[in-house]
Amino acid sequence: MLEYDRRRILKGTAASFVVAGIAGAARMAAAQAGSMKMKPTAQDVLLVIDVQNCFTPGGSLAVKEGDQIIPLINHLARGFEHVVLTQDWHTPGHISFASSHAGKKPFETTQLSYGTQVLWPDHCVQGTPGADLHRDLRIPHAELIIRKGYRKHVDSYSAFYEADGKTPTGLTGYLRDRGLTQVFLVGLATDFCVAWSALDARKAGFGALVIEDATRGIDTDGSLAKAWKDMLGAGVKRIKSADLEG
């Protein structure tokens, strides 16, 4: 009896994801046709990626115009019942820092156990002002902050998994337990943490839409164009803030 109940629950959960996906696709198609704007529902979540001091002008790994998207993110967040924030949270001497590798400079690469690693300037070190969320980010109803990259020997771009592709942050389970089926992504940077999060959202079975004008990219060696190609190929939708109500 217990096994039957478990199968029935799993079947029901899967069905709800399918129905939500069909509904989300219909809303997206209507928006793209210009017939209506999308209105976030109780099954949607706004995922705000790494809007931190280190990634905004004046920070150690500043994304150009990274601060200019903050008012738009604040505005968009008011239209979502559910909002989750992420926060890069590195240890001192993190393996992703160029300073941790003799003879290496920021933006060079190295090979680690989980693949090619871009080496960054020291950034978002735990407990430092650079790791703080930007002071202009005002989303008081955000329900969760996911900290990532705190394991010293593995980097973390995605809100869902560390850079090894298998160590979870717990976000997948959180969203499923809450019955949230579609993720709208904003924040920094488009071609790294936003893109990896969007791709992992799709792998986990969620709908994923990147609000392009509420993100900014680093674009090192063509990384931005590649990120968009990878995202679109995985079924991530590319939208503008004007496609949403509000």
Secondary structure, DSSP 8 states (H G I E B T S, - for coil): -HHHHHHHHHHHHHHHHHHHHHHHHHHHHHHHTTS--B---TTEEEEEE--BGGGSTTSTT--TTTTTTHHHHHHHHTT-S-EEEEEE-B-TT-TTBGGGSTT--TT-EEEETTEEEE-B-S--BTTSGGGSB-TT---TT--EEEEE--STTS---SSSB-TTS-SB-SHHHHHHHHT--EEEEEEE-IIIIIHHHHHHHHHTT-EEEEEEEEEE----TTHHHHHHHHHHHTT-EEE-GGGB--
